[in-house]
Amino acid sequence: YDQFDLYIINASNHYGITDKLLVKSLIMQESSFDSFLISLDSPCGIPDGWTDQESRSFGLTQVTPACLAGGGGDKPNLTTDTNSPNWADSWFNPQYNIEQGVKSLSDSLSLMKSKFQGCSDEQYMLMALGAYNSGEGAIFGCGSWNERANTYITNVNRHHIDLSVLANIISLTR
C-alpha cells in the first residue's frame, strides 16, 4: 500500500490536506490501489461529444472528469502506455490521478466550509469525504448527510483505522 505515498504526501501538502492517511484510505475505498480501474457507471451522465467510456471514473481516486468538466471541456486523457508522451496527464497515471483526487477533496472541503459555518475540523473533513463521493447535495450540515455518504464515510474511516494499525505495526518492527 505504500507505493503511492510520495504522490499522496506531495498532493496533500499542495492542497492543504493534513491527514495523508485519510487520502490513502480514500484510495483504498475507491480503487483498492488499482491505478487502471474504470468505474462501471457514468455518475455525472455523458457530456455532449463524449462517449460513455470517457464519462466514467478513473484510476486510484476514481475522479470523474465528466463531473469536473460540467458538461463540456476537455475529454479525459486515457492513455495507458506509461512510455507515451501523453502519460504525464493521463487519468491512469498515479501521480496525476492522486493530484486530481486530492484537489477534488480539497475543493469539497472548501465548499463545505463556505456552505456550513461552525462545524469542527473533523466534521468538515467527514462532510468533504461525503461530498467527494455523493455530491454536495448529500451533505445537510455539520455531521449530517444522507445514507450513501454515510456508508462511504464509514468505509473510508474503517480503512483509516486498518491502515493506522498496519502503520503502527510496521513502525514497531523496524
C-alpha positions in Angstrom: 0.0 0.0 0.0 3.0 2.3 0.2 4.0 2.6 -3.5 2.0 5.9 -3.9 2.9 7.5 -0.6 5.2 10.2 -2.2 2.4 11.3 -4.5 -0.1 11.3 -1.6 2.2 13.4 0.5 3.0 15.9 -2.2 -0.6 16.4 -3.3 -1.9 16.6 0.3 0.8 19.2 1.1 0.0 21.2 -2.0 -3.8 21.3 -1.3 -3.6 21.6 2.4 -5.0 18.2 3.4 -3.2 17.4 6.7 -4.3 13.8 7.1 -2.3 11.9 4.4 -3.6 8.6 5.8 -7.1 9.7 5.1 -6.2 10.2 1.4 -4.7 6.8 1.4 -7.9 5.4 2.9 -9.9 7.2 0.2 -7.8 5.5 -2.4 -8.2 2.1 -0.7 -12.0 2.6 -0.8 -12.2 3.9 -4.3 -9.9 1.5 -6.1 -8.1 -0.8 -3.8 -4.9 0.7 -5.2 -5.7 -0.3 -8.8 -4.4 2.6 -10.9 -6.1 1.3 -14.0 -9.6 0.8 -12.5 -12.6 2.2 -14.5 -16.0 2.5 -12.9 -18.9 0.6 -14.3 -21.1 3.7 -14.4 -21.1 7.3 -15.6 -22.1 9.1 -12.4 -22.4 12.6 -14.0 -24.0 11.5 -17.2 -22.4 11.7 -20.6 -21.5 15.2 -21.7 -22.2 16.2 -25.3 -19.5 14.8 -27.6 -18.2 12.3 -25.0 -18.5 8.6 -25.1 -19.9 6.5 -22.2 -16.3 5.2 -21.6 -14.9 8.7 -21.4 -17.6 9.7 -18.9 -16.7 7.1 -16.2 -14.5 7.4 -13.1 -10.8 6.5 -13.4 -7.8 5.3 -11.5 -6.8 5.3 -7.9 -9.1 8.1 -6.7 -11.9 7.4 -9.2 -12.3 11.0 -10.1 -14.8 11.6 -12.9 -13.6 14.1 -15.4 -17.1 14.4 -16.8 -18.2 15.8 -13.4 -15.3 18.3 -13.4 -16.0 19.3 -17.0 -19.5 20.3 -16.1 -21.0 19.1 -19.4 -18.1 20.1 -21.6 -14.5 20.8 -21.6 -11.6 18.6 -22.4 -12.2 14.9 -22.8 -10.0 12.8 -20.4 -6.6 11.5 -21.5 -7.0 7.8 -21.0 -3.5 6.8 -22.2 -2.4 3.5 -20.5 1.1 3.4 -22.1 3.5 4.5 -19.4 6.1 5.3 -22.1 3.8 7.6 -24.1 4.5 11.3 -24.1 0.8 11.7 -23.1 1.3 9.7 -19.8 2.0 12.8 -17.7 -1.6 13.9 -17.7 -3.3 10.5 -18.2 -6.1 9.8 -15.7 -4.3 6.4 -15.1 -1.0 8.0 -14.2 -0.9 7.6 -10.4 0.8 10.9 -9.8 -1.7 12.8 -11.9 -4.7 10.9 -10.6 -3.8 11.4 -7.0 -3.2 15.1 -7.7 -6.7 15.4 -9.2 -8.3 13.4 -6.4 -6.7 15.4 -3.6 -7.6 18.6 -5.4 -11.2 17.4 -5.7 -11.3 16.5 -1.9 -9.8 19.9 -1.1 -12.4 21.7 -3.3 -15.1 19.7 -1.4 -13.6 20.7 1.9 -13.6 24.4 0.9 -17.2 24.2 -0.3 -18.3 22.6 3.0 -16.6 25.3 5.0 -18.2 28.0 2.9 -21.7 26.4 2.9 -21.9 25.4 6.6 -20.4 27.6 9.4 -19.5 26.5 12.9 -18.5 22.8 12.3 -15.4 21.2 13.8 -12.4 20.4 11.6 -13.3 16.7 11.8 -16.9 17.3 10.8 -15.7 19.4 7.8 -13.4 16.6 6.6 -16.1 14.0 7.0 -18.5 16.2 5.1 -15.9 16.7 2.4 -15.5 13.0 2.1 -19.2 12.5 1.8 -19.4 15.3 -0.9 -16.4 13.8 -2.7 -18.4 10.5 -3.2 -22.0 11.5 -3.2 -22.0 15.2 -4.3 -22.6 18.3 -2.2 -26.4 17.7 -2.1 -25.8 14.7 0.0 -24.5 16.9 2.9 -27.1 18.6 5.1 -24.9 20.3 7.7 -22.4 19.7 10.5 -22.3 16.0 10.9 -25.4 15.4 8.8 -25.5 13.7 5.5 -27.5 11.1 3.5 -27.2 7.3 3.8 -25.0 6.9 0.7 -22.5 9.5 2.1 -22.7 7.8 5.5 -21.8 4.4 4.0 -18.8 6.0 2.2 -17.6 7.9 5.2 -17.9 4.8 7.4 -15.9 2.7 4.9 -13.1 5.3 4.5 -12.9 5.6 8.3 -12.7 1.8 8.6 -9.8 1.8 6.1 -8.2 4.6 8.1 -8.3 2.6 11.3 -6.9 -0.5 9.5 -4.1 1.4 7.8 -3.2 3.2 11.1 -2.9 -0.2 12.8 -0.8 -1.5 10.0 1.4 1.6 10.0 2.0 1.2 13.8 2.8 -2.5 13.5 5.3 -1.8 10.7 7.0 1.0 12.6 7.3 -1.2 15.7 9.1 -3.9 13.7 11.6 -1.6 12.2 
